[in-house]
Amino acid sequence: MRPECSVLDCTKPHTGLSYCRSHYRKFKYSGDPFGKTKKYKTLDERFWEYVEIGNKKECWLWTGHKLNNGYGQIKGNPPAHKRHLAHRIAYTFIRGEIPHDKVIDHLCKNKSCVNPYHMELVSHVENVMRGNSPHARNARKTHCPSGHPYSGDNLRIDKNGWRRCAKCKWLEYNG
């Protein structure tokens, strides 16, 4: 016969650390076999342990776990342990909720920065266009490779939606 749980008035057999399954589970997640105390710090408490804070003008650097793309990440509290992007947590803590149709643009262009005063809420399209992707770089071009402006009578849009230079097209046929 297995020994009983060490909690007073519990007659279930113990499984680990002299607790029954129920009391052991409570002890594991809260540090107390009755589940009355918390073992884990709140997300707010843990978050600020990983931030090097400067003033409002300086970047606040995330010193915790970073994803391969450079953005900081922190785990939430049990039992889910959902992962959160650090800059989104910082923005929510200090400036408020992030609307579902908006994303955060780092104005300082530092992905490990969690200073909410370096962030702006923008649409996804605007965030992409502010970036350095091939699509964004091409959209910012004002002249064709030959130096003709993409404007007025010189601008043509082909069947695929690409901007074309009318002068270069004319030169191509008559050159």
N, C-alpha and C positions, 0 to 999 in steps of 0.2 A: 504494500500500500504506500502511495506517494504522500509525502508530508503536505499539510494544508497550507493555504495562503497565510502569510504573517500578519495580514490586516485583521484586526479584532472583529469577531463575529462573522468572518468569511470562512466557509467550510469547503471551498473548492480546492482541488489539488493545485500546488504551485507549479509553474512552468519555468520561470526565470526570475532571478534575484529574490527568491522566496515569495513571489507574488503569483496569484492566479492570472490567467490570460487577461481578464478585464482590468485588474489593477495594474498589471505590468504595462499594458497599452497606455493607460492614463499616465503612468510614471514616465514612460518613454517620451510622450509628446508634451508633457507639462512639467515634469520634474517632481511630481507629487502623485502618489497612488490614488488620491481622491480627485485629481484633476482640478484642484482649487488654485494652484499657483501656475504662473506661466514660466516655461523654461526659455522660450525664445524672446528676443527683443522684437519690438514692432518694426515694421518696414521703415518707418520714419527714423527710428533710433539707429538701425543698421545702415541706412542710406548715408547719413552724414558722417559715418566713420570712414567712408571711402572718398570723401571730397576734400580737396585742398582749396580752401576758399580764399579769394583775394577780395578786392573791392568790386564795385559794380562794373567798372570799366575793364577789369582783367578777367581772363578765363578762369573758371573754377574747374580744375582738372579732376577727372574721375580716375581714382587709383585702384579701383576694384577690377573685376573680370571685364575683359573687352572681347567683343566678337571679332572675327577676322576682318570685317570692314571698318573697324576702329571705334564703333559705338560701344559705350559702356552698357553693362547688363547686370541686373541684380535679381536674385530669387525672392519671391514673395514668401509669406508665412505659410506654415503647414495648415491643413493637410495637402493643399493643392501644389504648393511650391511653384506657382506660375512665375515665369520669367518676365521681367519688365525692362524696357530700355531706360537707362538711367536719366537721359535728358528729358524724357517724357514725365518721369516721376518728379524731377526737379521743377519742371514747369507747372505741374499740377499742384505741388505743395505750395508754391509761392504765388503763382499768377492765376490759378484756377483751372477749371476743366477744359479739356481740348474737345471742340466740337467734332462730330463724326466725319464731317465733310472737309476737315482741315488737317494739315500735317505741319510739322515744325521745320522751319528753315533756320539753320545755324548761320547767322549773319557774319560770325567770325570765321566761318569755314573750318573750325576745329571740331572734329567729330567727338573728341573726348571731353569737350567742354560741356558742363552742366549748368552754366550760369543762365538762368531764365531771362536775364536782360539782354542776352546775346541771341535770343530766339524770337522768331516771328511766326505767327500762324498764317499760313497761305494755303491755296489750293494745291493739289498734287501737280497739276500742269505747271503752275507758276514755279513750284519748287524744282521741277525738272528743268524748266527753261532757265532758271538761275544757275544751274549746275554746269558741268563741263562735259556732258555727254555729246556724242557726235550730232545728235538731233538738235541739242541746244546750240552748239557751235555753228551749225549750218543756219539755224533760224536767225542768228545774230549777224550773219553776213549781209552787207549792204551793197556789195558789188560782185560781179562775176569775176572769174580768174583773169580775164583780160582787162579788168578795171572799169567796165561799163556798169552804171548803177542799176540795181534791181528796183526800178520805180517808173511811174508814168507809162509812156508808150513803149518803153524798152522792156517792160516786164510781161512775160507770158507764162501762163500756168499750163503744163502739159496734162495729158489724160490721167496721169498717176498723181497729180497734185503737186508736182515739183515745179519750182520756179526756174524759168529759163530766160536767158538774155536774148532779146529780139535781134540785136545787132550781130551777136555771134552766130545766131541761126542764119541770118542773111549772109554773113561772110562765109559760112559753111557752104551755102548753095552757090554763091557768086565769087568765091575766092579762088 
